[in-house]
Amino acid sequence: MTTAALALNPFSLMMEPELVLQTMERSQQLRRLRRHKLRPLDKPLIPYTSEALAAQAAYDAAIDAEDFEDQAESYLN
């Protein structure tokens, strides 16, 4: 296969990682892309209040205190 055919076929590029890197370095389109700093979605933008943290801790404690095995057996019987 010629080099031009390899550059056009994405499946053959997966077999040639060095060729992929060379193609990316030569790409004018990739150079023109704007780079953005993305923040993780799980990071809260507003800090939690102490009341919200206490309510969350109480909810977690209530869930941990439940006996799910007994509930599962009642569903199966």
FIDREN-681241 format. One record per residue: residue number from 1; residue in three letters; x, y, z of N, C-alpha, C, O in turn. Coordinates in steps of 0.2 Angstrom, whole numbers, plus 5000, padded with zeros to 4 digits. Layout:
<recs>
<rec><pos>NUM</pos><code>ALA</code><n_c1>X</n_c1><n_c2>Y</n_c2><n_c3>Z</n_c3><ca_c1>X</ca_c1><ca_c2>Y</ca_c2><ca_c3>Z</ca_c3><c_c1>X</c_c1><c_c2>Y</c_c2><c_c3>Z</c_c3><o_c1>X</o_c1><o_c2>Y</o_c2><o_c3>Z</o_c3></rec>
...
</recs>
This chain:
<recs>
<rec><pos>1</pos><code>MET</code><n_c1>5004</n_c1><n_c2>4994</n_c2><n_c3>5000</n_c3><ca_c1>5000</ca_c1><ca_c2>5000</ca_c2><ca_c3>5000</ca_c3><c_c1>5004</c_c1><c_c2>5006</c_c2><c_c3>5000</c_c3><o_c1>5010</o_c1><o_c2>5006</o_c2><o_c3>5003</o_c3></rec>
<rec><pos>2</pos><code>THR</code><n_c1>5003</n_c1><n_c2>5011</n_c2><n_c3>4996</n_c3><ca_c1>5007</ca_c1><ca_c2>5017</ca_c2><ca_c3>4996</ca_c3><c_c1>5005</c_c1><c_c2>5022</c_c2><c_c3>5002</c_c3><o_c1>5001</o_c1><o_c2>5020</o_c2><o_c3>5006</o_c3></rec>
<rec><pos>3</pos><code>THR</code><n_c1>5010</n_c1><n_c2>5026</n_c2><n_c3>5003</n_c3><ca_c1>5009</ca_c1><ca_c2>5031</ca_c2><ca_c3>5009</ca_c3><c_c1>5003</c_c1><c_c2>5035</c_c2><c_c3>5009</c_c3><o_c1>5000</o_c1><o_c2>5036</o_c2><o_c3>5014</o_c3></rec>
<rec><pos>4</pos><code>ALA</code><n_c1>5001</n_c1><n_c2>5037</n_c2><n_c3>5003</n_c3><ca_c1>4995</ca_c1><ca_c2>5041</ca_c2><ca_c3>5002</ca_c3><c_c1>4989</c_c1><c_c2>5037</c_c2><c_c3>5004</c_c3><o_c1>4984</o_c1><o_c2>5039</o_c2><o_c3>5007</o_c3></rec>
<rec><pos>5</pos><code>ALA</code><n_c1>4989</n_c1><n_c2>5031</n_c2><n_c3>5002</n_c3><ca_c1>4983</ca_c1><ca_c2>5026</ca_c2><ca_c3>5004</ca_c3><c_c1>4983</c_c1><c_c2>5025</c_c2><c_c3>5011</c_c3><o_c1>4978</o_c1><o_c2>5024</o_c2><o_c3>5014</o_c3></rec>
<rec><pos>6</pos><code>LEU</code><n_c1>4989</n_c1><n_c2>5024</n_c2><n_c3>5014</n_c3><ca_c1>4989</ca_c1><ca_c2>5023</ca_c2><ca_c3>5022</ca_c3><c_c1>4986</c_c1><c_c2>5029</c_c2><c_c3>5025</c_c3><o_c1>4983</o_c1><o_c2>5029</o_c2><o_c3>5030</o_c3></rec>
<rec><pos>7</pos><code>ALA</code><n_c1>4988</n_c1><n_c2>5035</n_c2><n_c3>5023</n_c3><ca_c1>4985</ca_c1><ca_c2>5041</ca_c2><ca_c3>5026</ca_c3><c_c1>4978</c_c1><c_c2>5042</c_c2><c_c3>5025</c_c3><o_c1>4975</o_c1><o_c2>5045</o_c2><o_c3>5030</o_c3></rec>
<rec><pos>8</pos><code>LEU</code><n_c1>4975</n_c1><n_c2>5039</n_c2><n_c3>5020</n_c3><ca_c1>4968</ca_c1><ca_c2>5040</ca_c2><ca_c3>5019</ca_c3><c_c1>4964</c_c1><c_c2>5034</c_c2><c_c3>5023</c_c3><o_c1>4958</o_c1><o_c2>5035</o_c2><o_c3>5024</o_c3></rec>
<rec><pos>9</pos><code>ASN</code><n_c1>4967</n_c1><n_c2>5029</n_c2><n_c3>5025</n_c3><ca_c1>4963</ca_c1><ca_c2>5023</ca_c2><ca_c3>5027</ca_c3><c_c1>4965</c_c1><c_c2>5023</c_c2><c_c3>5035</c_c3><o_c1>4970</o_c1><o_c2>5022</o_c2><o_c3>5037</o_c3></rec>
<rec><pos>10</pos><code>PRO</code><n_c1>4960</n_c1><n_c2>5025</n_c2><n_c3>5039</n_c3><ca_c1>4961</ca_c1><ca_c2>5025</ca_c2><ca_c3>5046</ca_c3><c_c1>4962</c_c1><c_c2>5019</c_c2><c_c3>5049</c_c3><o_c1>4965</o_c1><o_c2>5018</o_c2><o_c3>5055</o_c3></rec>
<rec><pos>11</pos><code>PHE</code><n_c1>4960</n_c1><n_c2>5013</n_c2><n_c3>5046</n_c3><ca_c1>4961</ca_c1><ca_c2>5007</ca_c2><ca_c3>5049</ca_c3><c_c1>4968</c_c1><c_c2>5004</c_c2><c_c3>5048</c_c3><o_c1>4971</o_c1><o_c2>5001</o_c2><o_c3>5053</o_c3></rec>
<rec><pos>12</pos><code>SER</code><n_c1>4971</n_c1><n_c2>5006</n_c2><n_c3>5043</n_c3><ca_c1>4978</ca_c1><ca_c2>5005</ca_c2><ca_c3>5042</ca_c3><c_c1>4983</c_c1><c_c2>5009</c_c2><c_c3>5046</c_c3><o_c1>4988</o_c1><o_c2>5007</o_c2><o_c3>5048</o_c3></rec>
<rec><pos>13</pos><code>LEU</code><n_c1>4980</n_c1><n_c2>5015</n_c2><n_c3>5048</n_c3><ca_c1>4984</ca_c1><ca_c2>5020</ca_c2><ca_c3>5052</ca_c3><c_c1>4984</c_c1><c_c2>5017</c_c2><c_c3>5059</c_c3><o_c1>4989</o_c1><o_c2>5018</o_c2><o_c3>5063</o_c3></rec>
<rec><pos>14</pos><code>MET</code><n_c1>4979</n_c1><n_c2>5013</n_c2><n_c3>5061</n_c3><ca_c1>4980</ca_c1><ca_c2>5010</ca_c2><ca_c3>5068</ca_c3><c_c1>4985</c_c1><c_c2>5005</c_c2><c_c3>5069</c_c3><o_c1>4988</o_c1><o_c2>5004</o_c2><o_c3>5074</o_c3></rec>
<rec><pos>15</pos><code>MET</code><n_c1>4987</n_c1><n_c2>5002</n_c2><n_c3>5063</n_c3><ca_c1>4993</ca_c1><ca_c2>4997</ca_c2><ca_c3>5063</ca_c3><c_c1>5000</c_c1><c_c2>5001</c_c2><c_c3>5063</c_c3><o_c1>5005</o_c1><o_c2>4997</o_c2><o_c3>5064</o_c3></rec>
<rec><pos>16</pos><code>GLU</code><n_c1>5000</n_c1><n_c2>5007</n_c2><n_c3>5061</n_c3><ca_c1>5006</ca_c1><ca_c2>5011</ca_c2><ca_c3>5060</ca_c3><c_c1>5006</c_c1><c_c2>5017</c_c2><c_c3>5065</c_c3><o_c1>5005</o_c1><o_c2>5022</o_c2><o_c3>5063</o_c3></rec>
<rec><pos>17</pos><code>PRO</code><n_c1>5007</n_c1><n_c2>5016</n_c2><n_c3>5072</n_c3><ca_c1>5007</ca_c1><ca_c2>5022</ca_c2><ca_c3>5076</ca_c3><c_c1>5012</c_c1><c_c2>5027</c_c2><c_c3>5074</c_c3><o_c1>5011</o_c1><o_c2>5033</o_c2><o_c3>5076</o_c3></rec>
<rec><pos>18</pos><code>GLU</code><n_c1>5018</n_c1><n_c2>5025</n_c2><n_c3>5072</n_c3><ca_c1>5023</ca_c1><ca_c2>5030</ca_c2><ca_c3>5070</ca_c3><c_c1>5020</c_c1><c_c2>5035</c_c2><c_c3>5065</c_c3><o_c1>5022</o_c1><o_c2>5041</o_c2><o_c3>5065</o_c3></rec>
<rec><pos>19</pos><code>LEU</code><n_c1>5017</n_c1><n_c2>5032</n_c2><n_c3>5060</n_c3><ca_c1>5014</ca_c1><ca_c2>5035</ca_c2><ca_c3>5054</ca_c3><c_c1>5009</c_c1><c_c2>5040</c_c2><c_c3>5056</c_c3><o_c1>5008</o_c1><o_c2>5046</o_c2><o_c3>5054</o_c3></rec>
<rec><pos>20</pos><code>VAL</code><n_c1>5005</n_c1><n_c2>5038</n_c2><n_c3>5061</n_c3><ca_c1>5000</ca_c1><ca_c2>5042</ca_c2><ca_c3>5064</ca_c3><c_c1>5003</c_c1><c_c2>5048</c_c2><c_c3>5067</c_c3><o_c1>5000</o_c1><o_c2>5054</o_c2><o_c3>5066</o_c3></rec>
<rec><pos>21</pos><code>LEU</code><n_c1>5008</n_c1><n_c2>5048</n_c2><n_c3>5071</n_c3><ca_c1>5011</ca_c1><ca_c2>5053</ca_c2><ca_c3>5074</ca_c3><c_c1>5014</c_c1><c_c2>5058</c_c2><c_c3>5069</c_c3><o_c1>5014</o_c1><o_c2>5064</o_c2><o_c3>5070</o_c3></rec>
<rec><pos>22</pos><code>GLN</code><n_c1>5017</n_c1><n_c2>5055</n_c2><n_c3>5064</n_c3><ca_c1>5020</ca_c1><ca_c2>5060</ca_c2><ca_c3>5059</ca_c3><c_c1>5014</c_c1><c_c2>5063</c_c2><c_c3>5055</c_c3><o_c1>5015</o_c1><o_c2>5069</o_c2><o_c3>5054</o_c3></rec>
<rec><pos>23</pos><code>THR</code><n_c1>5009</n_c1><n_c2>5060</n_c2><n_c3>5054</n_c3><ca_c1>5003</ca_c1><ca_c2>5063</ca_c2><ca_c3>5051</ca_c3><c_c1>5000</c_c1><c_c2>5069</c_c2><c_c3>5055</c_c3><o_c1>4998</o_c1><o_c2>5074</o_c2><o_c3>5053</o_c3></rec>
<rec><pos>24</pos><code>MET</code><n_c1>5000</n_c1><n_c2>5068</n_c2><n_c3>5062</n_c3><ca_c1>4997</ca_c1><ca_c2>5073</ca_c2><ca_c3>5066</ca_c3><c_c1>5002</c_c1><c_c2>5079</c_c2><c_c3>5066</c_c3><o_c1>4999</o_c1><o_c2>5084</o_c2><o_c3>5067</o_c3></rec>
<rec><pos>25</pos><code>GLU</code><n_c1>5008</n_c1><n_c2>5078</n_c2><n_c3>5066</n_c3><ca_c1>5013</ca_c1><ca_c2>5083</ca_c2><ca_c3>5067</ca_c3><c_c1>5013</c_c1><c_c2>5088</c_c2><c_c3>5060</c_c3><o_c1>5014</o_c1><o_c2>5094</o_c2><o_c3>5061</o_c3></rec>
<rec><pos>26</pos><code>ARG</code><n_c1>5011</n_c1><n_c2>5085</n_c2><n_c3>5055</n_c3><ca_c1>5011</ca_c1><ca_c2>5088</ca_c2><ca_c3>5048</ca_c3><c_c1>5004</c_c1><c_c2>5092</c_c2><c_c3>5047</c_c3><o_c1>5004</o_c1><o_c2>5096</o_c2><o_c3>5043</o_c3></rec>
<rec><pos>27</pos><code>SER</code><n_c1>4999</n_c1><n_c2>5090</n_c2><n_c3>5051</n_c3><ca_c1>4992</ca_c1><ca_c2>5092</ca_c2><ca_c3>5050</ca_c3><c_c1>4992</c_c1><c_c2>5100</c_c2><c_c3>5051</c_c3><o_c1>4993</o_c1><o_c2>5102</o_c2><o_c3>5057</o_c3></rec>
<rec><pos>28</pos><code>GLN</code><n_c1>4990</n_c1><n_c2>5103</n_c2><n_c3>5046</n_c3><ca_c1>4988</ca_c1><ca_c2>5111</ca_c2><ca_c3>5047</ca_c3><c_c1>4982</c_c1><c_c2>5111</c_c2><c_c3>5051</c_c3><o_c1>4981</o_c1><o_c2>5116</o_c2><o_c3>5055</o_c3></rec>
<rec><pos>29</pos><code>GLN</code><n_c1>4977</n_c1><n_c2>5107</n_c2><n_c3>5050</n_c3><ca_c1>4971</ca_c1><ca_c2>5108</ca_c2><ca_c3>5054</ca_c3><c_c1>4971</c_c1><c_c2>5107</c_c2><c_c3>5061</c_c3><o_c1>4968</o_c1><o_c2>5110</o_c2><o_c3>5065</o_c3></rec>
<rec><pos>30</pos><code>LEU</code><n_c1>4976</n_c1><n_c2>5102</n_c2><n_c3>5063</n_c3><ca_c1>4977</ca_c1><ca_c2>5101</ca_c2><ca_c3>5070</ca_c3><c_c1>4980</c_c1><c_c2>5107</c_c2><c_c3>5073</c_c3><o_c1>4979</o_c1><o_c2>5109</o_c2><o_c3>5079</o_c3></rec>
<rec><pos>31</pos><code>ARG</code><n_c1>4985</n_c1><n_c2>5110</n_c2><n_c3>5070</n_c3><ca_c1>4988</ca_c1><ca_c2>5116</ca_c2><ca_c3>5072</ca_c3><c_c1>4984</c_c1><c_c2>5122</c_c2><c_c3>5073</c_c3><o_c1>4985</o_c1><o_c2>5126</o_c2><o_c3>5078</o_c3></rec>
<rec><pos>32</pos><code>ARG</code><n_c1>4978</n_c1><n_c2>5122</n_c2><n_c3>5069</n_c3><ca_c1>4974</ca_c1><ca_c2>5128</ca_c2><ca_c3>5070</ca_c3><c_c1>4969</c_c1><c_c2>5127</c_c2><c_c3>5075</c_c3><o_c1>4965</o_c1><o_c2>5132</o_c2><o_c3>5077</o_c3></rec>
<rec><pos>33</pos><code>LEU</code><n_c1>4968</n_c1><n_c2>5121</n_c2><n_c3>5078</n_c3><ca_c1>4963</ca_c1><ca_c2>5120</ca_c2><ca_c3>5083</ca_c3><c_c1>4965</c_c1><c_c2>5124</c_c2><c_c3>5089</c_c3><o_c1>4971</o_c1><o_c2>5125</o_c2><o_c3>5091</o_c3></rec>
<rec><pos>34</pos><code>ARG</code><n_c1>4959</n_c1><n_c2>5127</n_c2><n_c3>5092</n_c3><ca_c1>4960</ca_c1><ca_c2>5131</ca_c2><ca_c3>5098</ca_c3><c_c1>4961</c_c1><c_c2>5126</c_c2><c_c3>5104</c_c3><o_c1>4957</o_c1><o_c2>5121</o_c2><o_c3>5104</o_c3></rec>
<rec><pos>35</pos><code>ARG</code><n_c1>4965</n_c1><n_c2>5127</n_c2><n_c3>5109</n_c3><ca_c1>4965</ca_c1><ca_c2>5123</ca_c2><ca_c3>5115</ca_c3><c_c1>4961</c_c1><c_c2>5126</c_c2><c_c3>5121</c_c3><o_c1>4962</o_c1><o_c2>5132</o_c2><o_c3>5122</o_c3></rec>
<rec><pos>36</pos><code>HIS</code><n_c1>4957</n_c1><n_c2>5122</n_c2><n_c3>5124</n_c3><ca_c1>4953</ca_c1><ca_c2>5124</ca_c2><ca_c3>5129</ca_c3><c_c1>4955</c_c1><c_c2>5120</c_c2><c_c3>5136</c_c3><o_c1>4957</o_c1><o_c2>5114</o_c2><o_c3>5135</o_c3></rec>
<rec><pos>37</pos><code>LYS</code><n_c1>4955</n_c1><n_c2>5124</n_c2><n_c3>5141</n_c3><ca_c1>4956</ca_c1><ca_c2>5120</ca_c2><ca_c3>5147</ca_c3><c_c1>4950</c_c1><c_c2>5118</c_c2><c_c3>5150</c_c3><o_c1>4945</o_c1><o_c2>5122</o_c2><o_c3>5152</o_c3></rec>
<rec><pos>38</pos><code>LEU</code><n_c1>4949</n_c1><n_c2>5111</n_c2><n_c3>5151</n_c3><ca_c1>4942</ca_c1><ca_c2>5109</ca_c2><ca_c3>5153</ca_c3><c_c1>4943</c_c1><c_c2>5107</c_c2><c_c3>5160</c_c3><o_c1>4948</o_c1><o_c2>5104</o_c2><o_c3>5162</o_c3></rec>
<rec><pos>39</pos><code>ARG</code><n_c1>4938</n_c1><n_c2>5108</n_c2><n_c3>5164</n_c3><ca_c1>4937</ca_c1><ca_c2>5106</ca_c2><ca_c3>5171</ca_c3><c_c1>4933</c_c1><c_c2>5100</c_c2><c_c3>5172</c_c3><o_c1>4929</o_c1><o_c2>5099</o_c2><o_c3>5168</o_c3></rec>
<rec><pos>40</pos><code>PRO</code><n_c1>4935</n_c1><n_c2>5096</n_c2><n_c3>5176</n_c3><ca_c1>4931</ca_c1><ca_c2>5090</ca_c2><ca_c3>5177</ca_c3><c_c1>4924</c_c1><c_c2>5091</c_c2><c_c3>5180</c_c3><o_c1>4923</o_c1><o_c2>5096</o_c2><o_c3>5183</o_c3></rec>
<rec><pos>41</pos><code>LEU</code><n_c1>4919</n_c1><n_c2>5087</n_c2><n_c3>5177</n_c3><ca_c1>4912</ca_c1><ca_c2>5088</ca_c2><ca_c3>5179</ca_c3><c_c1>4910</c_c1><c_c2>5087</c_c2><c_c3>5186</c_c3><o_c1>4906</o_c1><o_c2>5090</o_c2><o_c3>5189</o_c3></rec>
<rec><pos>42</pos><code>ASP</code><n_c1>4914</n_c1><n_c2>5083</n_c2><n_c3>5189</n_c3><ca_c1>4912</ca_c1><ca_c2>5081</ca_c2><ca_c3>5196</ca_c3><c_c1>4915</c_c1><c_c2>5086</c_c2><c_c3>5201</c_c3><o_c1>4914</o_c1><o_c2>5085</o_c2><o_c3>5207</o_c3></rec>
<rec><pos>43</pos><code>LYS</code><n_c1>4919</n_c1><n_c2>5091</n_c2><n_c3>5199</n_c3><ca_c1>4921</ca_c1><ca_c2>5096</ca_c2><ca_c3>5204</ca_c3><c_c1>4916</c_c1><c_c2>5101</c_c2><c_c3>5205</c_c3><o_c1>4913</o_c1><o_c2>5104</o_c2><o_c3>5200</o_c3></rec>
<rec><pos>44</pos><code>PRO</code><n_c1>4913</n_c1><n_c2>5102</n_c2><n_c3>5211</n_c3><ca_c1>4908</ca_c1><ca_c2>5107</ca_c2><ca_c3>5212</ca_c3><c_c1>4910</c_c1><c_c2>5114</c_c2><c_c3>5211</c_c3><o_c1>4916</o_c1><o_c2>5116</o_c2><o_c3>5213</o_c3></rec>
<rec><pos>45</pos><code>LEU</code><n_c1>4906</n_c1><n_c2>5118</n_c2><n_c3>5207</n_c3><ca_c1>4908</ca_c1><ca_c2>5125</ca_c2><ca_c3>5206</ca_c3><c_c1>4906</c_c1><c_c2>5129</c_c2><c_c3>5212</c_c3><o_c1>4910</o_c1><o_c2>5134</o_c2><o_c3>5213</o_c3></rec>
<rec><pos>46</pos><code>ILE</code><n_c1>4901</n_c1><n_c2>5127</n_c2><n_c3>5216</n_c3><ca_c1>4900</ca_c1><ca_c2>5131</ca_c2><ca_c3>5222</ca_c3><c_c1>4901</c_c1><c_c2>5127</c_c2><c_c3>5228</c_c3><o_c1>4900</o_c1><o_c2>5121</o_c2><o_c3>5228</o_c3></rec>
<rec><pos>47</pos><code>PRO</code><n_c1>4905</n_c1><n_c2>5129</n_c2><n_c3>5233</n_c3><ca_c1>4907</ca_c1><ca_c2>5125</ca_c2><ca_c3>5238</ca_c3><c_c1>4901</c_c1><c_c2>5123</c_c2><c_c3>5243</c_c3><o_c1>4896</o_c1><o_c2>5127</o_c2><o_c3>5243</o_c3></rec>
<rec><pos>48</pos><code>TYR</code><n_c1>4901</n_c1><n_c2>5117</n_c2><n_c3>5245</n_c3><ca_c1>4896</ca_c1><ca_c2>5115</ca_c2><ca_c3>5249</ca_c3><c_c1>4896</c_c1><c_c2>5118</c_c2><c_c3>5256</c_c3><o_c1>4901</o_c1><o_c2>5120</o_c2><o_c3>5259</o_c3></rec>
<rec><pos>49</pos><code>THR</code><n_c1>4890</n_c1><n_c2>5119</n_c2><n_c3>5259</n_c3><ca_c1>4889</ca_c1><ca_c2>5122</ca_c2><ca_c3>5265</ca_c3><c_c1>4890</c_c1><c_c2>5117</c_c2><c_c3>5270</c_c3><o_c1>4889</o_c1><o_c2>5111</o_c2><o_c3>5269</o_c3></rec>
<rec><pos>50</pos><code>SER</code><n_c1>4891</n_c1><n_c2>5118</n_c2><n_c3>5277</n_c3><ca_c1>4891</ca_c1><ca_c2>5113</ca_c2><ca_c3>5282</ca_c3><c_c1>4884</c_c1><c_c2>5110</c_c2><c_c3>5283</c_c3><o_c1>4884</o_c1><o_c2>5104</o_c2><o_c3>5284</o_c3></rec>
<rec><pos>51</pos><code>GLU</code><n_c1>4879</n_c1><n_c2>5113</n_c2><n_c3>5281</n_c3><ca_c1>4872</ca_c1><ca_c2>5110</ca_c2><ca_c3>5282</ca_c3><c_c1>4871</c_c1><c_c2>5105</c_c2><c_c3>5276</c_c3><o_c1>4869</o_c1><o_c2>5099</o_c2><o_c3>5278</o_c3></rec>
<rec><pos>52</pos><code>ALA</code><n_c1>4874</n_c1><n_c2>5106</n_c2><n_c3>5270</n_c3><ca_c1>4873</ca_c1><ca_c2>5102</ca_c2><ca_c3>5265</ca_c3><c_c1>4877</c_c1><c_c2>5095</c_c2><c_c3>5266</c_c3><o_c1>4875</o_c1><o_c2>5090</o_c2><o_c3>5265</o_c3></rec>
<rec><pos>53</pos><code>LEU</code><n_c1>4883</n_c1><n_c2>5096</n_c2><n_c3>5269</n_c3><ca_c1>4888</ca_c1><ca_c2>5091</ca_c2><ca_c3>5270</ca_c3><c_c1>4885</c_c1><c_c2>5086</c_c2><c_c3>5276</c_c3><o_c1>4886</o_c1><o_c2>5080</o_c2><o_c3>5275</o_c3></rec>
<rec><pos>54</pos><code>ALA</code><n_c1>4882</n_c1><n_c2>5090</n_c2><n_c3>5281</n_c3><ca_c1>4879</ca_c1><ca_c2>5086</ca_c2><ca_c3>5286</ca_c3><c_c1>4873</c_c1><c_c2>5082</c_c2><c_c3>5284</c_c3><o_c1>4872</o_c1><o_c2>5076</o_c2><o_c3>5286</o_c3></rec>
<rec><pos>55</pos><code>ALA</code><n_c1>4869</n_c1><n_c2>5085</n_c2><n_c3>5279</n_c3><ca_c1>4863</ca_c1><ca_c2>5081</ca_c2><ca_c3>5276</ca_c3><c_c1>4865</c_c1><c_c2>5075</c_c2><c_c3>5272</c_c3><o_c1>4862</o_c1><o_c2>5070</o_c2><o_c3>5272</o_c3></rec>
<rec><pos>56</pos><code>GLN</code><n_c1>4871</n_c1><n_c2>5076</n_c2><n_c3>5268</n_c3><ca_c1>4873</ca_c1><ca_c2>5071</ca_c2><ca_c3>5264</ca_c3><c_c1>4876</c_c1><c_c2>5065</c_c2><c_c3>5269</c_c3><o_c1>4875</o_c1><o_c2>5059</o_c2><o_c3>5267</o_c3></rec>
<rec><pos>57</pos><code>ALA</code><n_c1>4880</n_c1><n_c2>5067</n_c2><n_c3>5274</n_c3><ca_c1>4882</ca_c1><ca_c2>5062</ca_c2><ca_c3>5279</ca_c3><c_c1>4877</c_c1><c_c2>5058</c_c2><c_c3>5282</c_c3><o_c1>4877</o_c1><o_c2>5052</o_c2><o_c3>5283</o_c3></rec>
<rec><pos>58</pos><code>ALA</code><n_c1>4871</n_c1><n_c2>5061</n_c2><n_c3>5284</n_c3><ca_c1>4865</ca_c1><ca_c2>5058</ca_c2><ca_c3>5287</ca_c3><c_c1>4862</c_c1><c_c2>5053</c_c2><c_c3>5282</c_c3><o_c1>4860</o_c1><o_c2>5048</o_c2><o_c3>5284</o_c3></rec>
<rec><pos>59</pos><code>TYR</code><n_c1>4861</n_c1><n_c2>5055</n_c2><n_c3>5276</n_c3><ca_c1>4858</ca_c1><ca_c2>5051</ca_c2><ca_c3>5271</ca_c3><c_c1>4863</c_c1><c_c2>5045</c_c2><c_c3>5270</c_c3><o_c1>4860</o_c1><o_c2>5039</o_c2><o_c3>5269</o_c3></rec>
<rec><pos>60</pos><code>ASP</code><n_c1>4869</n_c1><n_c2>5046</n_c2><n_c3>5269</n_c3><ca_c1>4874</ca_c1><ca_c2>5040</ca_c2><ca_c3>5268</ca_c3><c_c1>4874</c_c1><c_c2>5035</c_c2><c_c3>5274</c_c3><o_c1>4874</o_c1><o_c2>5029</o_c2><o_c3>5273</o_c3></rec>
<rec><pos>61</pos><code>ALA</code><n_c1>4873</n_c1><n_c2>5038</n_c2><n_c3>5280</n_c3><ca_c1>4873</ca_c1><ca_c2>5034</ca_c2><ca_c3>5286</ca_c3><c_c1>4866</c_c1><c_c2>5030</c_c2><c_c3>5286</c_c3><o_c1>4866</o_c1><o_c2>5024</o_c2><o_c3>5288</o_c3></rec>
<rec><pos>62</pos><code>ALA</code><n_c1>4861</n_c1><n_c2>5033</n_c2><n_c3>5284</n_c3><ca_c1>4854</ca_c1><ca_c2>5029</ca_c2><ca_c3>5284</ca_c3><c_c1>4854</c_c1><c_c2>5024</c_c2><c_c3>5279</c_c3><o_c1>4852</o_c1><o_c2>5018</o_c2><o_c3>5280</o_c3></rec>
<rec><pos>63</pos><code>ILE</code><n_c1>4858</n_c1><n_c2>5025</n_c2><n_c3>5273</n_c3><ca_c1>4858</ca_c1><ca_c2>5020</ca_c2><ca_c3>5268</ca_c3><c_c1>4863</c_c1><c_c2>5014</c_c2><c_c3>5270</c_c3><o_c1>4861</o_c1><o_c2>5008</o_c2><o_c3>5269</o_c3></rec>
<rec><pos>64</pos><code>ASP</code><n_c1>4868</n_c1><n_c2>5016</n_c2><n_c3>5274</n_c3><ca_c1>4873</ca_c1><ca_c2>5011</ca_c2><ca_c3>5276</ca_c3><c_c1>4869</c_c1><c_c2>5006</c_c2><c_c3>5282</c_c3><o_c1>4871</o_c1><o_c2>5001</o_c2><o_c3>5283</o_c3></rec>
<rec><pos>65</pos><code>ALA</code><n_c1>4865</n_c1><n_c2>5009</n_c2><n_c3>5286</n_c3><ca_c1>4861</ca_c1><ca_c2>5006</ca_c2><ca_c3>5291</ca_c3><c_c1>4856</c_c1><c_c2>5001</c_c2><c_c3>5289</c_c3><o_c1>4854</o_c1><o_c2>4997</o_c2><o_c3>5292</o_c3></rec>
<rec><pos>66</pos><code>GLU</code><n_c1>4853</n_c1><n_c2>5002</n_c2><n_c3>5283</n_c3><ca_c1>4848</ca_c1><ca_c2>4997</ca_c2><ca_c3>5280</ca_c3><c_c1>4851</c_c1><c_c2>4990</c_c2><c_c3>5279</c_c3><o_c1>4857</o_c1><o_c2>4990</o_c2><o_c3>5277</o_c3></rec>
<rec><pos>67</pos><code>ASP</code><n_c1>4847</n_c1><n_c2>4986</n_c2><n_c3>5280</n_c3><ca_c1>4848</ca_c1><ca_c2>4979</ca_c2><ca_c3>5279</ca_c3><c_c1>4845</c_c1><c_c2>4976</c_c2><c_c3>5272</c_c3><o_c1>4839</o_c1><o_c2>4974</o_c2><o_c3>5272</o_c3></rec>
<rec><pos>68</pos><code>PHE</code><n_c1>4849</n_c1><n_c2>4977</n_c2><n_c3>5267</n_c3><ca_c1>4846</ca_c1><ca_c2>4975</ca_c2><ca_c3>5261</ca_c3><c_c1>4846</c_c1><c_c2>4968</c_c2><c_c3>5259</c_c3><o_c1>4842</o_c1><o_c2>4966</o_c2><o_c3>5255</o_c3></rec>
<rec><pos>69</pos><code>GLU</code><n_c1>4849</n_c1><n_c2>4963</n_c2><n_c3>5263</n_c3><ca_c1>4848</ca_c1><ca_c2>4956</ca_c2><ca_c3>5263</ca_c3><c_c1>4842</c_c1><c_c2>4954</c_c2><c_c3>5265</c_c3><o_c1>4839</o_c1><o_c2>4950</o_c2><o_c3>5261</o_c3></rec>
<rec><pos>70</pos><code>ASP</code><n_c1>4839</n_c1><n_c2>4957</n_c2><n_c3>5270</n_c3><ca_c1>4832</ca_c1><ca_c2>4955</ca_c2><ca_c3>5272</ca_c3><c_c1>4827</c_c1><c_c2>4957</c_c2><c_c3>5267</c_c3><o_c1>4822</o_c1><o_c2>4953</o_c2><o_c3>5265</o_c3></rec>
<rec><pos>71</pos><code>GLN</code><n_c1>4828</n_c1><n_c2>4963</n_c2><n_c3>5264</n_c3><ca_c1>4823</ca_c1><ca_c2>4965</ca_c2><ca_c3>5259</ca_c3><c_c1>4824</c_c1><c_c2>4961</c_c2><c_c3>5253</c_c3><o_c1>4819</o_c1><o_c2>4960</o_c2><o_c3>5250</o_c3></rec>
<rec><pos>72</pos><code>ALA</code><n_c1>4830</n_c1><n_c2>4959</n_c2><n_c3>5251</n_c3><ca_c1>4830</ca_c1><ca_c2>4955</ca_c2><ca_c3>5245</ca_c3><c_c1>4827</c_c1><c_c2>4948</c_c2><c_c3>5246</c_c3><o_c1>4824</o_c1><o_c2>4945</o_c2><o_c3>5242</o_c3></rec>
<rec><pos>73</pos><code>GLU</code><n_c1>4828</n_c1><n_c2>4945</n_c2><n_c3>5252</n_c3><ca_c1>4824</ca_c1><ca_c2>4939</ca_c2><ca_c3>5254</ca_c3><c_c1>4817</c_c1><c_c2>4939</c_c2><c_c3>5253</c_c3><o_c1>4813</o_c1><o_c2>4935</o_c2><o_c3>5251</o_c3></rec>
<rec><pos>74</pos><code>SER</code><n_c1>4814</n_c1><n_c2>4945</n_c2><n_c3>5256</n_c3><ca_c1>4807</ca_c1><ca_c2>4946</ca_c2><ca_c3>5256</ca_c3><c_c1>4804</c_c1><c_c2>4946</c_c2><c_c3>5248</c_c3><o_c1>4799</o_c1><o_c2>4944</o_c2><o_c3>5247</o_c3></rec>
<rec><pos>75</pos><code>TYR</code><n_c1>4808</n_c1><n_c2>4949</n_c2><n_c3>5244</n_c3><ca_c1>4806</ca_c1><ca_c2>4950</ca_c2><ca_c3>5237</ca_c3><c_c1>4806</c_c1><c_c2>4943</c_c2><c_c3>5234</c_c3><o_c1>4802</o_c1><o_c2>4941</o_c2><o_c3>5229</o_c3></rec>
<rec><pos>76</pos><code>LEU</code><n_c1>4811</n_c1><n_c2>4938</n_c2><n_c3>5236</n_c3><ca_c1>4811</ca_c1><ca_c2>4932</ca_c2><ca_c3>5233</ca_c3><c_c1>4806</c_c1><c_c2>4927</c_c2><c_c3>5235</c_c3><o_c1>4805</o_c1><o_c2>4922</o_c2><o_c3>5232</o_c3></rec>
<rec><pos>77</pos><code>ASN</code><n_c1>4804</n_c1><n_c2>4928</n_c2><n_c3>5241</n_c3><ca_c1>4799</ca_c1><ca_c2>4923</ca_c2><ca_c3>5244</ca_c3><c_c1>4792</c_c1><c_c2>4925</c_c2><c_c3>5242</c_c3><o_c1>4787</o_c1><o_c2>4922</o_c2><o_c3>5244</o_c3></rec>
</recs>
